[in-house]
Amino acid sequence: MNKKVLLQDLGLKDYKDTWDYQELLFKQTLDLKIKNRREETELDTPNHFLFVEHPHVYTLGKSGDLENLLVNEKELEKKGAKFYKINRGGDITYHGPGQIVGYPILDLDNFFTDIHEYLRLLEEMVILTLAEYGLKAERSKGETGVWLDVGTPFARKICALGVRASRWVTMHGFALNVNSDLGFFDLMIPCGIKDKAVTSLNVELGKREVDLDEVKQKLLRHFEILFEAEIIKKKIEA
């Protein structure tokens, strides 16, 4: 089993371009798995972890309801935002600057073959990271993602999750609000869940801005421990 994970930080990158890149890595891994099975070989399948920030964009999962987007495309254009229907699970999600988006493209045959456990470990990675900032983050029963003040009238979501998997290969992932402009969440019903607020790490800490690179390093450290993985930084080619 290959537990090495190639890390790439793509910086600020268009959602569609990143989606296409994810699909490429996803297909390469799937093709190798199929080749291994067909030719009875045991070549290591790769694992990837992409960090990225996106310009303002709304994405709707395959089981989502378009009515959870509260504005039309012309209004989105005025806000400088785009909209895509995509092939992950979950409902509507917003991505934008100041948000850490992580896309693990893993062959779970290298780790464990359990999508439920995979989601819970991604949540745990975020929960442990937020604990380092003095925040008690939790899961909310029946709802993916990471929340604060669960079970109270002040419950608010700080991290969204949505994944796709085929033959135990994953794509898509999580979006953690760090320095996000929360006004963009007012244009939708986040993840289709009414009457619950959204928050960001900088808001919770009462800070103007939180160091994104510091948060990323904490996330990666917890990821390595939880998945018993080895992160290897890959240089981005110009």
mmCIF file of the C-alpha atoms, coordinates in Angstrom:
data_MODEL
# 
_entry.id   MODEL 
# 
loop_
_atom_site.group_PDB 
_atom_site.id 
_atom_site.type_symbol 
_atom_site.label_atom_id 
_atom_site.label_alt_id 
_atom_site.label_comp_id 
_atom_site.label_asym_id 
_atom_site.label_entity_id 
_atom_site.label_seq_id 
_atom_site.pdbx_PDB_ins_code 
_atom_site.Cartn_x 
_atom_site.Cartn_y 
_atom_site.Cartn_z 
_atom_site.occupancy 
_atom_site.B_iso_or_equiv 
_atom_site.pdbx_formal_charge 
_atom_site.auth_seq_id 
_atom_site.auth_comp_id 
_atom_site.auth_asym_id 
_atom_site.auth_atom_id 
_atom_site.pdbx_PDB_model_num 
ATOM 1   C CA . MET A 1 1   ? 0.000   0.000  0.000   1.00 0.00 ? 1   MET A CA 1 
ATOM 2   C CA . ASN A 1 2   ? 1.222   3.469  -0.910  1.00 0.00 ? 2   ASN A CA 1 
ATOM 3   C CA . LYS A 1 3   ? 0.634   5.944  1.917   1.00 0.00 ? 3   LYS A CA 1 
ATOM 4   C CA . LYS A 1 4   ? 2.635   8.764  0.375   1.00 0.00 ? 4   LYS A CA 1 
ATOM 5   C CA . VAL A 1 5   ? 0.483   11.759 -0.559  1.00 0.00 ? 5   VAL A CA 1 
ATOM 6   C CA . LEU A 1 6   ? 1.684   14.352 -3.080  1.00 0.00 ? 6   LEU A CA 1 
ATOM 7   C CA . LEU A 1 7   ? 0.775   17.857 -1.908  1.00 0.00 ? 7   LEU A CA 1 
ATOM 8   C CA . GLN A 1 8   ? 0.197   20.760 -4.289  1.00 0.00 ? 8   GLN A CA 1 
ATOM 9   C CA . ASP A 1 9   ? -0.848  24.255 -3.253  1.00 0.00 ? 9   ASP A CA 1 
ATOM 10  C CA . LEU A 1 10  ? -2.461  25.779 -6.339  1.00 0.00 ? 10  LEU A CA 1 
ATOM 11  C CA . GLY A 1 11  ? -2.961  29.229 -4.815  1.00 0.00 ? 11  GLY A CA 1 
ATOM 12  C CA . LEU A 1 12  ? -5.893  31.244 -6.201  1.00 0.00 ? 12  LEU A CA 1 
ATOM 13  C CA . LYS A 1 13  ? -7.258  29.250 -9.133  1.00 0.00 ? 13  LYS A CA 1 
ATOM 14  C CA . ASP A 1 14  ? -10.456 29.181 -11.179 1.00 0.00 ? 14  ASP A CA 1 
ATOM 15  C CA . TYR A 1 15  ? -12.941 26.534 -10.001 1.00 0.00 ? 15  TYR A CA 1 
ATOM 16  C CA . LYS A 1 16  ? -13.477 24.921 -13.417 1.00 0.00 ? 16  LYS A CA 1 
ATOM 17  C CA . ASP A 1 17  ? -9.729  24.714 -14.122 1.00 0.00 ? 17  ASP A CA 1 
ATOM 18  C CA . THR A 1 18  ? -9.193  23.058 -10.737 1.00 0.00 ? 18  THR A CA 1 
ATOM 19  C CA . TRP A 1 19  ? -12.106 20.687 -11.296 1.00 0.00 ? 19  TRP A CA 1 
ATOM 20  C CA . ASP A 1 20  ? -10.612 19.628 -14.636 1.00 0.00 ? 20  ASP A CA 1 
ATOM 21  C CA . TYR A 1 21  ? -7.254  19.037 -12.952 1.00 0.00 ? 21  TYR A CA 1 
ATOM 22  C CA . GLN A 1 22  ? -8.909  16.966 -10.238 1.00 0.00 ? 22  GLN A CA 1 
ATOM 23  C CA . GLU A 1 23  ? -10.669 14.894 -12.897 1.00 0.00 ? 23  GLU A CA 1 
ATOM 24  C CA . LEU A 1 24  ? -7.327  14.280 -14.626 1.00 0.00 ? 24  LEU A CA 1 
ATOM 25  C CA . LEU A 1 25  ? -5.644  13.011 -11.441 1.00 0.00 ? 25  LEU A CA 1 
ATOM 26  C CA . PHE A 1 26  ? -8.762  11.021 -10.555 1.00 0.00 ? 26  PHE A CA 1 
ATOM 27  C CA . LYS A 1 27  ? -8.825  9.332  -13.989 1.00 0.00 ? 27  LYS A CA 1 
ATOM 28  C CA . GLN A 1 28  ? -5.100  8.557  -13.899 1.00 0.00 ? 28  GLN A CA 1 
ATOM 29  C CA . THR A 1 29  ? -5.534  6.723  -10.600 1.00 0.00 ? 29  THR A CA 1 
ATOM 30  C CA . LEU A 1 30  ? -8.627  4.864  -11.768 1.00 0.00 ? 30  LEU A CA 1 
ATOM 31  C CA . ASP A 1 31  ? -6.929  3.835  -15.012 1.00 0.00 ? 31  ASP A CA 1 
ATOM 32  C CA . LEU A 1 32  ? -3.960  2.432  -13.087 1.00 0.00 ? 32  LEU A CA 1 
ATOM 33  C CA . LYS A 1 33  ? -6.272  0.453  -10.799 1.00 0.00 ? 33  LYS A CA 1 
ATOM 34  C CA . ILE A 1 34  ? -8.061  -1.009 -13.813 1.00 0.00 ? 34  ILE A CA 1 
ATOM 35  C CA . LYS A 1 35  ? -4.718  -1.846 -15.442 1.00 0.00 ? 35  LYS A CA 1 
ATOM 36  C CA . ASN A 1 36  ? -3.532  -3.575 -12.267 1.00 0.00 ? 36  ASN A CA 1 
ATOM 37  C CA . ARG A 1 37  ? -6.654  -5.701 -12.174 1.00 0.00 ? 37  ARG A CA 1 
ATOM 38  C CA . ARG A 1 38  ? -6.607  -6.510 -15.902 1.00 0.00 ? 38  ARG A CA 1 
ATOM 39  C CA . GLU A 1 39  ? -2.896  -7.343 -16.090 1.00 0.00 ? 39  GLU A CA 1 
ATOM 40  C CA . GLU A 1 40  ? -2.656  -8.754 -12.551 1.00 0.00 ? 40  GLU A CA 1 
ATOM 41  C CA . THR A 1 41  ? 0.069   -6.263 -11.635 1.00 0.00 ? 41  THR A CA 1 
ATOM 42  C CA . GLU A 1 42  ? 0.566   -4.486 -8.315  1.00 0.00 ? 42  GLU A CA 1 
ATOM 43  C CA . LEU A 1 43  ? 1.786   -1.036 -9.314  1.00 0.00 ? 43  LEU A CA 1 
ATOM 44  C CA . ASP A 1 44  ? 1.383   1.596  -6.586  1.00 0.00 ? 44  ASP A CA 1 
ATOM 45  C CA . THR A 1 45  ? -1.536  3.935  -7.133  1.00 0.00 ? 45  THR A CA 1 
ATOM 46  C CA . PRO A 1 46  ? -0.811  7.608  -6.352  1.00 0.00 ? 46  PRO A CA 1 
ATOM 47  C CA . ASN A 1 47  ? -2.467  9.814  -3.743  1.00 0.00 ? 47  ASN A CA 1 
ATOM 48  C CA . HIS A 1 48  ? -2.811  13.590 -4.077  1.00 0.00 ? 48  HIS A CA 1 
ATOM 49  C CA . PHE A 1 49  ? -3.834  16.465 -1.825  1.00 0.00 ? 49  PHE A CA 1 
ATOM 50  C CA . LEU A 1 50  ? -4.629  19.812 -3.448  1.00 0.00 ? 50  LEU A CA 1 
ATOM 51  C CA . PHE A 1 51  ? -4.933  23.084 -1.554  1.00 0.00 ? 51  PHE A CA 1 
ATOM 52  C CA . VAL A 1 52  ? -6.600  25.941 -3.407  1.00 0.00 ? 52  VAL A CA 1 
ATOM 53  C CA . GLU A 1 53  ? -8.494  29.209 -3.037  1.00 0.00 ? 53  GLU A CA 1 
ATOM 54  C CA . HIS A 1 54  ? -11.197 29.921 -5.585  1.00 0.00 ? 54  HIS A CA 1 
ATOM 55  C CA . PRO A 1 55  ? -12.569 33.196 -6.909  1.00 0.00 ? 55  PRO A CA 1 
ATOM 56  C CA . HIS A 1 56  ? -16.220 33.589 -5.840  1.00 0.00 ? 56  HIS A CA 1 
ATOM 57  C CA . VAL A 1 57  ? -18.181 30.549 -7.014  1.00 0.00 ? 57  VAL A CA 1 
ATOM 58  C CA . TYR A 1 58  ? -21.266 28.536 -6.065  1.00 0.00 ? 58  TYR A CA 1 
ATOM 59  C CA . THR A 1 59  ? -21.416 24.794 -6.707  1.00 0.00 ? 59  THR A CA 1 
ATOM 60  C CA . LEU A 1 60  ? -24.431 22.502 -6.555  1.00 0.00 ? 60  LEU A CA 1 
ATOM 61  C CA . GLY A 1 61  ? -23.995 18.790 -5.809  1.00 0.00 ? 61  GLY A CA 1 
ATOM 62  C CA . LYS A 1 62  ? -25.829 16.109 -7.765  1.00 0.00 ? 62  LYS A CA 1 
ATOM 63  C CA . SER A 1 63  ? -28.475 15.704 -5.050  1.00 0.00 ? 63  SER A CA 1 
ATOM 64  C CA . GLY A 1 64  ? -28.849 19.443 -4.493  1.00 0.00 ? 64  GLY A CA 1 
ATOM 65  C CA . ASP A 1 65  ? -31.819 21.731 -5.021  1.00 0.00 ? 65  ASP A CA 1 
ATOM 66  C CA . LEU A 1 66  ? -31.300 24.747 -7.289  1.00 0.00 ? 66  LEU A CA 1 
ATOM 67  C CA . GLU A 1 67  ? -33.861 26.667 -5.212  1.00 0.00 ? 67  GLU A CA 1 
ATOM 68  C CA . ASN A 1 68  ? -31.220 26.890 -2.478  1.00 0.00 ? 68  ASN A CA 1 
ATOM 69  C CA . LEU A 1 69  ? -29.438 29.444 -4.676  1.00 0.00 ? 69  LEU A CA 1 
ATOM 70  C CA . LEU A 1 70  ? -31.348 32.633 -3.879  1.00 0.00 ? 70  LEU A CA 1 
ATOM 71  C CA . VAL A 1 71  ? -30.230 34.777 -6.847  1.00 0.00 ? 71  VAL A CA 1 
ATOM 72  C CA . ASN A 1 72  ? -30.149 34.354 -10.610 1.00 0.00 ? 72  ASN A CA 1 
ATOM 73  C CA . GLU A 1 73  ? -27.109 34.226 -12.884 1.00 0.00 ? 73  GLU A CA 1 
ATOM 74  C CA . LYS A 1 74  ? -27.272 37.940 -13.754 1.00 0.00 ? 74  LYS A CA 1 
ATOM 75  C CA . GLU A 1 75  ? -27.142 38.840 -10.073 1.00 0.00 ? 75  GLU A CA 1 
ATOM 76  C CA . LEU A 1 76  ? -24.217 36.461 -9.623  1.00 0.00 ? 76  LEU A CA 1 
ATOM 77  C CA . GLU A 1 77  ? -22.380 38.188 -12.467 1.00 0.00 ? 77  GLU A CA 1 
ATOM 78  C CA . LYS A 1 78  ? -22.830 41.538 -10.719 1.00 0.00 ? 78  LYS A CA 1 
ATOM 79  C CA . LYS A 1 79  ? -21.199 40.005 -7.643  1.00 0.00 ? 79  LYS A CA 1 
ATOM 80  C CA . GLY A 1 80  ? -18.329 38.638 -9.738  1.00 0.00 ? 80  GLY A CA 1 
ATOM 81  C CA . ALA A 1 81  ? -19.360 35.052 -8.957  1.00 0.00 ? 81  ALA A CA 1 
ATOM 82  C CA . LYS A 1 82  ? -19.810 31.917 -11.067 1.00 0.00 ? 82  LYS A CA 1 
ATOM 83  C CA . PHE A 1 83  ? -22.081 28.879 -10.697 1.00 0.00 ? 83  PHE A CA 1 
ATOM 84  C CA . TYR A 1 84  ? -21.517 25.180 -11.536 1.00 0.00 ? 84  TYR A CA 1 
ATOM 85  C CA . LYS A 1 85  ? -23.479 21.960 -11.166 1.00 0.00 ? 85  LYS A CA 1 
ATOM 86  C CA . ILE A 1 86  ? -20.963 19.279 -10.195 1.00 0.00 ? 86  ILE A CA 1 
ATOM 87  C CA . ASN A 1 87  ? -20.661 15.551 -9.501  1.00 0.00 ? 87  ASN A CA 1 
ATOM 88  C CA . ARG A 1 88  ? -20.002 15.476 -5.754  1.00 0.00 ? 88  ARG A CA 1 
ATOM 89  C CA . GLY A 1 89  ? -22.539 14.648 -3.060  1.00 0.00 ? 89  GLY A CA 1 
ATOM 90  C CA . GLY A 1 90  ? -24.237 17.339 -1.012  1.00 0.00 ? 90  GLY A CA 1 
ATOM 91  C CA . ASP A 1 91  ? -26.197 20.473 -1.819  1.00 0.00 ? 91  ASP A CA 1 
ATOM 92  C CA . ILE A 1 92  ? -25.078 24.031 -2.561  1.00 0.00 ? 92  ILE A CA 1 
ATOM 93  C CA . THR A 1 93  ? -21.726 25.385 -1.394  1.00 0.00 ? 93  THR A CA 1 
ATOM 94  C CA . TYR A 1 94  ? -19.875 28.663 -1.753  1.00 0.00 ? 94  TYR A CA 1 
ATOM 95  C CA . HIS A 1 95  ? -16.121 29.007 -2.343  1.00 0.00 ? 95  HIS A CA 1 
ATOM 96  C CA . GLY A 1 96  ? -14.182 32.248 -2.315  1.00 0.00 ? 96  GLY A CA 1 
ATOM 97  C CA . PRO A 1 97  ? -10.995 34.041 -1.315  1.00 0.00 ? 97  PRO A CA 1 
ATOM 98  C CA . GLY A 1 98  ? -9.946  33.566 2.294   1.00 0.00 ? 98  GLY A CA 1 
ATOM 99  C CA . GLN A 1 99  ? -11.336 30.038 2.363   1.00 0.00 ? 99  GLN A CA 1 
ATOM 100 C CA . ILE A 1 100 ? -9.066  26.982 2.477   1.00 0.00 ? 100 ILE A CA 1 
ATOM 101 C CA . VAL A 1 101 ? -10.323 24.355 0.055   1.00 0.00 ? 101 VAL A CA 1 
ATOM 102 C CA . GLY A 1 102 ? -8.769  20.899 0.210   1.00 0.00 ? 102 GLY A CA 1 
ATOM 103 C CA . TYR A 1 103 ? -9.180  18.199 -2.431  1.00 0.00 ? 103 TYR A CA 1 
ATOM 104 C CA . PRO A 1 104 ? -7.727  14.827 -1.380  1.00 0.00 ? 104 PRO A CA 1 
ATOM 105 C CA . ILE A 1 105 ? -7.589  12.514 -4.383  1.00 0.00 ? 105 ILE A CA 1 
ATOM 106 C CA . LEU A 1 106 ? -6.821  9.276  -2.589  1.00 0.00 ? 106 LEU A CA 1 
ATOM 107 C CA . ASP A 1 107 ? -6.968  5.609  -3.452  1.00 0.00 ? 107 ASP A CA 1 
ATOM 108 C CA . LEU A 1 108 ? -8.633  4.420  -0.263  1.00 0.00 ? 108 LEU A CA 1 
ATOM 109 C CA . ASP A 1 109 ? -7.314  0.924  -0.988  1.00 0.00 ? 109 ASP A CA 1 
ATOM 110 C CA . ASN A 1 110 ? -4.051  2.432  0.276   1.00 0.00 ? 110 ASN A CA 1 
ATOM 111 C CA . PHE A 1 111 ? -5.680  3.360  3.592   1.00 0.00 ? 111 PHE A CA 1 
ATOM 112 C CA . PHE A 1 112 ? -9.098  1.812  4.352   1.00 0.00 ? 112 PHE A CA 1 
ATOM 113 C CA . THR A 1 113 ? -12.172 1.109  2.252   1.00 0.00 ? 113 THR A CA 1 
ATOM 114 C CA . ASP A 1 114 ? -14.873 2.956  4.147   1.00 0.00 ? 114 ASP A CA 1 
ATOM 115 C CA . ILE A 1 115 ? -16.346 6.225  2.829   1.00 0.00 ? 115 ILE A CA 1 
ATOM 116 C CA . HIS A 1 116 ? -18.108 6.920  6.136   1.00 0.00 ? 116 HIS A CA 1 
ATOM 117 C CA . GLU A 1 117 ? -14.795 6.684  7.985   1.00 0.00 ? 117 GLU A CA 1 
ATOM 118 C CA . TYR A 1 118 ? -13.139 8.826  5.325   1.00 0.00 ? 118 TYR A CA 1 
ATOM 119 C CA . LEU A 1 119 ? -15.636 11.655 5.859   1.00 0.00 ? 119 LEU A CA 1 
ATOM 120 C CA . ARG A 1 120 ? -15.399 11.391 9.639   1.00 0.00 ? 120 ARG A CA 1 
ATOM 121 C CA . LEU A 1 121 ? -11.592 11.608 9.507   1.00 0.00 ? 121 LEU A CA 1 
ATOM 122 C CA . LEU A 1 122 ? -11.719 14.701 7.308   1.00 0.00 ? 122 LEU A CA 1 
ATOM 123 C CA . GLU A 1 123 ? -14.073 16.250 9.850   1.00 0.00 ? 123 GLU A CA 1 
ATOM 124 C CA . GLU A 1 124 ? -11.759 15.188 12.678  1.00 0.00 ? 124 GLU A CA 1 
ATOM 125 C CA . MET A 1 125 ? -8.804  16.813 10.915  1.00 0.00 ? 125 MET A CA 1 
ATOM 126 C CA . VAL A 1 126 ? -10.685 20.127 10.941  1.00 0.00 ? 126 VAL A CA 1 
ATOM 127 C CA . ILE A 1 127 ? -11.974 19.678 14.512  1.00 0.00 ? 127 ILE A CA 1 
ATOM 128 C CA . LEU A 1 128 ? -8.443  19.087 15.817  1.00 0.00 ? 128 LEU A CA 1 
ATOM 129 C CA . THR A 1 129 ? -7.119  22.056 13.862  1.00 0.00 ? 129 THR A CA 1 
ATOM 130 C CA . LEU A 1 130 ? -9.760  24.408 15.251  1.00 0.00 ? 130 LEU A CA 1 
ATOM 131 C CA . ALA A 1 131 ? -9.052  23.121 18.767  1.00 0.00 ? 131 ALA A CA 1 
ATOM 132 C CA . GLU A 1 132 ? -5.542  24.552 18.381  1.00 0.00 ? 132 GLU A CA 1 
ATOM 133 C CA . TYR A 1 133 ? -7.212  27.958 18.101  1.00 0.00 ? 133 TYR A CA 1 
ATOM 134 C CA . GLY A 1 134 ? -9.253  27.372 21.246  1.00 0.00 ? 134 GLY A CA 1 
ATOM 135 C CA . LEU A 1 135 ? -12.503 26.524 19.453  1.00 0.00 ? 135 LEU A CA 1 
ATOM 136 C CA . LYS A 1 136 ? -14.700 23.565 20.357  1.00 0.00 ? 136 LYS A CA 1 
ATOM 137 C CA . ALA A 1 137 ? -15.864 22.333 16.961  1.00 0.00 ? 137 ALA A CA 1 
ATOM 138 C CA . GLU A 1 138 ? -18.157 19.331 16.545  1.00 0.00 ? 138 GLU A CA 1 
ATOM 139 C CA . ARG A 1 139 ? -20.153 17.215 14.151  1.00 0.00 ? 139 ARG A CA 1 
ATOM 140 C CA . SER A 1 140 ? -23.881 17.808 13.853  1.00 0.00 ? 140 SER A CA 1 
ATOM 141 C CA . LYS A 1 141 ? -25.982 14.643 13.717  1.00 0.00 ? 141 LYS A CA 1 
ATOM 142 C CA . GLY A 1 142 ? -27.313 13.986 10.230  1.00 0.00 ? 142 GLY A CA 1 
ATOM 143 C CA . GLU A 1 143 ? -25.295 16.834 8.695   1.00 0.00 ? 143 GLU A CA 1 
ATOM 144 C CA . THR A 1 144 ? -21.823 16.606 7.199   1.00 0.00 ? 144 THR A CA 1 
ATOM 145 C CA . GLY A 1 145 ? -19.212 19.216 7.926   1.00 0.00 ? 145 GLY A CA 1 
ATOM 146 C CA . VAL A 1 146 ? -17.928 20.876 11.068  1.00 0.00 ? 146 VAL A CA 1 
ATOM 147 C CA . TRP A 1 147 ? -19.980 23.113 13.347  1.00 0.00 ? 147 TRP A CA 1 
ATOM 148 C CA . LEU A 1 148 ? -19.761 25.311 16.436  1.00 0.00 ? 148 LEU A CA 1 
ATOM 149 C CA . ASP A 1 149 ? -22.326 25.417 19.285  1.00 0.00 ? 149 ASP A CA 1 
ATOM 150 C CA . VAL A 1 150 ? -24.117 22.302 18.023  1.00 0.00 ? 150 VAL A CA 1 
ATOM 151 C CA . GLY A 1 151 ? -27.535 21.760 19.574  1.00 0.00 ? 151 GLY A CA 1 
ATOM 152 C CA . THR A 1 152 ? -28.043 25.423 20.458  1.00 0.00 ? 152 THR A CA 1 
ATOM 153 C CA . PRO A 1 153 ? -29.864 28.294 18.716  1.00 0.00 ? 153 PRO A CA 1 
ATOM 154 C CA . PHE A 1 154 ? -26.384 29.644 17.891  1.00 0.00 ? 154 PHE A CA 1 
ATOM 155 C CA . ALA A 1 155 ? -25.238 26.623 15.854  1.00 0.00 ? 155 ALA A CA 1 
ATOM 156 C CA . ARG A 1 156 ? -23.108 27.726 12.921  1.00 0.00 ? 156 ARG A CA 1 
ATOM 157 C CA . LYS A 1 157 ? -21.144 25.936 10.235  1.00 0.00 ? 157 LYS A CA 1 
ATOM 158 C CA . ILE A 1 158 ? -17.462 26.635 9.690   1.00 0.00 ? 158 ILE A CA 1 
ATOM 159 C CA . CYS A 1 159 ? -16.468 23.838 7.282   1.00 0.00 ? 159 CYS A CA 1 
ATOM 160 C CA . ALA A 1 160 ? -18.394 22.140 4.471   1.00 0.00 ? 160 ALA A CA 1 
ATOM 161 C CA . LEU A 1 161 ? -17.691 18.667 3.053   1.00 0.00 ? 161 LEU A CA 1 
ATOM 162 C CA . GLY A 1 162 ? -18.676 17.012 -0.202  1.00 0.00 ? 162 GLY A CA 1 
ATOM 163 C CA . VAL A 1 163 ? -16.951 14.091 -1.912  1.00 0.00 ? 163 VAL A CA 1 
ATOM 164 C CA . ARG A 1 164 ? -17.230 11.752 -4.848  1.00 0.00 ? 164 ARG A CA 1 
ATOM 165 C CA . ALA A 1 165 ? -15.743 8.246  -4.959  1.00 0.00 ? 165 ALA A CA 1 
ATOM 166 C CA . SER A 1 166 ? -15.414 5.520  -7.579  1.00 0.00 ? 166 SER A CA 1 
ATOM 167 C CA . ARG A 1 167 ? -13.594 2.199  -7.054  1.00 0.00 ? 167 ARG A CA 1 
ATOM 168 C CA . TRP A 1 168 ? -12.466 3.713  -3.707  1.00 0.00 ? 168 TRP A CA 1 
ATOM 169 C CA . VAL A 1 169 ? -10.786 6.680  -5.408  1.00 0.00 ? 169 VAL A CA 1 
ATOM 170 C CA . THR A 1 170 ? -11.926 10.030 -3.983  1.00 0.00 ? 170 THR A CA 1 
ATOM 171 C CA . MET A 1 171 ? -12.200 13.581 -5.271  1.00 0.00 ? 171 MET A CA 1 
ATOM 172 C CA . HIS A 1 172 ? -13.666 16.910 -4.116  1.00 0.00 ? 172 HIS A CA 1 
ATOM 173 C CA . GLY A 1 173 ? -13.284 17.441 -0.360  1.00 0.00 ? 173 GLY A CA 1 
ATOM 174 C CA . PHE A 1 174 ? -13.674 20.216 2.229   1.00 0.00 ? 174 PHE A CA 1 
ATOM 175 C CA . ALA A 1 175 ? -13.931 24.001 2.448   1.00 0.00 ? 175 ALA A CA 1 
ATOM 176 C CA . LEU A 1 176 ? -12.870 25.678 5.698   1.00 0.00 ? 176 LEU A CA 1 
ATOM 177 C CA . ASN A 1 177 ? -13.865 29.304 6.210   1.00 0.00 ? 177 ASN A CA 1 
ATOM 178 C CA . VAL A 1 178 ? -10.816 31.169 7.528   1.00 0.00 ? 178 VAL A CA 1 
ATOM 179 C CA . ASN A 1 179 ? -10.974 34.779 6.306   1.00 0.00 ? 179 ASN A CA 1 
ATOM 180 C CA . SER A 1 180 ? -14.139 34.391 4.241   1.00 0.00 ? 180 SER A CA 1 
ATOM 181 C CA . ASP A 1 181 ? -16.488 37.227 3.270   1.00 0.00 ? 181 ASP A CA 1 
ATOM 182 C CA . LEU A 1 182 ? -19.608 35.838 4.944   1.00 0.00 ? 182 LEU A CA 1 
ATOM 183 C CA . GLY A 1 183 ? -21.861 38.157 2.957   1.00 0.00 ? 183 GLY A CA 1 
ATOM 184 C CA . PHE A 1 184 ? -21.629 35.742 0.010   1.00 0.00 ? 184 PHE A CA 1 
ATOM 185 C CA . PHE A 1 185 ? -23.359 33.048 2.082   1.00 0.00 ? 185 PHE A CA 1 
ATOM 186 C CA . ASP A 1 186 ? -26.474 35.257 2.203   1.00 0.00 ? 186 ASP A CA 1 
ATOM 187 C CA . LEU A 1 187 ? -27.076 34.493 -1.479  1.00 0.00 ? 187 LEU A CA 1 
ATOM 188 C CA . MET A 1 188 ? -27.847 30.834 -0.769  1.00 0.00 ? 188 MET A CA 1 
ATOM 189 C CA . ILE A 1 189 ? -29.207 28.398 1.793   1.00 0.00 ? 189 ILE A CA 1 
ATOM 190 C CA . PRO A 1 190 ? -25.870 26.785 2.806   1.00 0.00 ? 190 PRO A CA 1 
ATOM 191 C CA . CYS A 1 191 ? -25.933 23.053 2.083   1.00 0.00 ? 191 CYS A CA 1 
ATOM 192 C CA . GLY A 1 192 ? -29.717 23.346 1.911   1.00 0.00 ? 192 GLY A CA 1 
ATOM 193 C CA . ILE A 1 193 ? -29.965 23.750 5.699   1.00 0.00 ? 193 ILE A CA 1 
ATOM 194 C CA . LYS A 1 194 ? -32.310 26.562 6.715   1.00 0.00 ? 194 LYS A CA 1 
ATOM 195 C CA . ASP A 1 195 ? -32.161 28.632 9.899   1.00 0.00 ? 195 ASP A CA 1 
ATOM 196 C CA . LYS A 1 196 ? -28.496 27.890 10.669  1.00 0.00 ? 196 LYS A CA 1 
ATOM 197 C CA . ALA A 1 197 ? -25.696 30.387 10.387  1.00 0.00 ? 197 ALA A CA 1 
ATOM 198 C CA . VAL A 1 198 ? -22.252 30.214 8.802   1.00 0.00 ? 198 VAL A CA 1 
ATOM 199 C CA . THR A 1 199 ? -19.070 31.508 10.403  1.00 0.00 ? 199 THR A CA 1 
ATOM 200 C CA . SER A 1 200 ? -15.362 31.922 9.710   1.00 0.00 ? 200 SER A CA 1 
ATOM 201 C CA . LEU A 1 201 ? -12.252 31.385 11.825  1.00 0.00 ? 201 LEU A CA 1 
ATOM 202 C CA . ASN A 1 202 ? -11.273 35.050 11.842  1.00 0.00 ? 202 ASN A CA 1 
ATOM 203 C CA . VAL A 1 203 ? -14.752 36.024 13.061  1.00 0.00 ? 203 VAL A CA 1 
ATOM 204 C CA . GLU A 1 204 ? -14.622 33.490 15.881  1.00 0.00 ? 204 GLU A CA 1 
ATOM 205 C CA . LEU A 1 205 ? -11.173 34.702 16.949  1.00 0.00 ? 205 LEU A CA 1 
ATOM 206 C CA . GLY A 1 206 ? -12.109 38.377 16.692  1.00 0.00 ? 206 GLY A CA 1 
ATOM 207 C CA . LYS A 1 207 ? -9.231  38.928 14.289  1.00 0.00 ? 207 LYS A CA 1 
ATOM 208 C CA . ARG A 1 208 ? -9.070  40.834 11.044  1.00 0.00 ? 208 ARG A CA 1 
ATOM 209 C CA . GLU A 1 209 ? -7.092  38.077 9.328   1.00 0.00 ? 209 GLU A CA 1 
ATOM 210 C CA . VAL A 1 210 ? -5.730  34.616 10.158  1.00 0.00 ? 210 VAL A CA 1 
ATOM 211 C CA . ASP A 1 211 ? -2.549  33.231 8.551   1.00 0.00 ? 211 ASP A CA 1 
ATOM 212 C CA . LEU A 1 212 ? -3.782  30.764 5.904   1.00 0.00 ? 212 LEU A CA 1 
ATOM 213 C CA . ASP A 1 213 ? -0.436  28.979 5.631   1.00 0.00 ? 213 ASP A CA 1 
ATOM 214 C CA . GLU A 1 214 ? -0.400  28.360 9.379   1.00 0.00 ? 214 GLU A CA 1 
ATOM 215 C CA . VAL A 1 215 ? -3.871  26.800 9.219   1.00 0.00 ? 215 VAL A CA 1 
ATOM 216 C CA . LYS A 1 216 ? -2.850  24.639 6.252   1.00 0.00 ? 216 LYS A CA 1 
ATOM 217 C CA . GLN A 1 217 ? 0.180   23.292 8.142   1.00 0.00 ? 217 GLN A CA 1 
ATOM 218 C CA . LYS A 1 218 ? -2.010  22.345 11.097  1.00 0.00 ? 218 LYS A CA 1 
ATOM 219 C CA . LEU A 1 219 ? -4.496  20.600 8.810   1.00 0.00 ? 219 LEU A CA 1 
ATOM 220 C CA . LEU A 1 220 ? -1.722  18.625 7.108   1.00 0.00 ? 220 LEU A CA 1 
ATOM 221 C CA . ARG A 1 221 ? -0.174  17.550 10.398  1.00 0.00 ? 221 ARG A CA 1 
ATOM 222 C CA . HIS A 1 222 ? -3.487  16.139 11.612  1.00 0.00 ? 222 HIS A CA 1 
ATOM 223 C CA . PHE A 1 223 ? -4.155  14.564 8.206   1.00 0.00 ? 223 PHE A CA 1 
ATOM 224 C CA . GLU A 1 224 ? -0.831  12.705 8.352   1.00 0.00 ? 224 GLU A CA 1 
ATOM 225 C CA . ILE A 1 225 ? -1.592  11.329 11.811  1.00 0.00 ? 225 ILE A CA 1 
ATOM 226 C CA . LEU A 1 226 ? -5.226  10.387 11.168  1.00 0.00 ? 226 LEU A CA 1 
ATOM 227 C CA . PHE A 1 227 ? -4.523  8.724  7.812   1.00 0.00 ? 227 PHE A CA 1 
ATOM 228 C CA . GLU A 1 228 ? -1.071  7.390  8.803   1.00 0.00 ? 228 GLU A CA 1 
ATOM 229 C CA . ALA A 1 229 ? 0.141   9.119  5.659   1.00 0.00 ? 229 ALA A CA 1 
ATOM 230 C CA . GLU A 1 230 ? 3.345   10.815 4.554   1.00 0.00 ? 230 GLU A CA 1 
ATOM 231 C CA . ILE A 1 231 ? 2.893   14.214 2.903   1.00 0.00 ? 231 ILE A CA 1 
ATOM 232 C CA . ILE A 1 232 ? 5.362   15.003 0.102   1.00 0.00 ? 232 ILE A CA 1 
ATOM 233 C CA . LYS A 1 233 ? 5.309   18.537 -1.276  1.00 0.00 ? 233 LYS A CA 1 
ATOM 234 C CA . LYS A 1 234 ? 5.266   18.642 -5.070  1.00 0.00 ? 234 LYS A CA 1 
ATOM 235 C CA . LYS A 1 235 ? 6.701   21.648 -6.864  1.00 0.00 ? 235 LYS A CA 1 
ATOM 236 C CA . ILE A 1 236 ? 4.273   23.510 -9.100  1.00 0.00 ? 236 ILE A CA 1 
ATOM 237 C CA . GLU A 1 237 ? 5.636   23.757 -12.641 1.00 0.00 ? 237 GLU A CA 1 
ATOM 238 C CA . ALA A 1 238 ? 5.578   27.226 -14.179 1.00 0.00 ? 238 ALA A CA 1 
# 
